[in-house]
Amino acid sequence: MDPKRREMLKHGSIALVSLAAMTHAAHSRSQAKALPHLAENDAQAAALGYRHDSKKVDAKKYANHKPGQDCDDCAQWEGKKNEAWAPCRIFPGKAVNAKGWCSAFQPKKA
């Protein structure tokens, strides 16, 4: 394959994936208020120990939970810091509580 063509395909693919990701993120934020709230008894939520209130997480069952870990501090959170509910990459199509928590919690990188 021609090196110039290979380079063009590589950069074109990266640009296309980036555009799709930005469009998805913008759409997710604009739809946050329209999304249904994740129920704690949702099968995936229950499997990951999701709670609307991080203070109510079963500390014995989820020893990796630390006080102060909330959804709005997680790398999967797609909302702004002042939003009460926002989309989460772990639970597509649902909004999670900013003060919630699940076992997929990953701190945002500073």
Secondary structure by P-SEA (a helix, b strand, c coil): ccaaaaaaaaaaaaaaaaaaaaaaaaaaaaacccccccccccaaaaaaccccccccccccccccccccccccccccccccccccbbbbcccccbbbbccccccccccccc
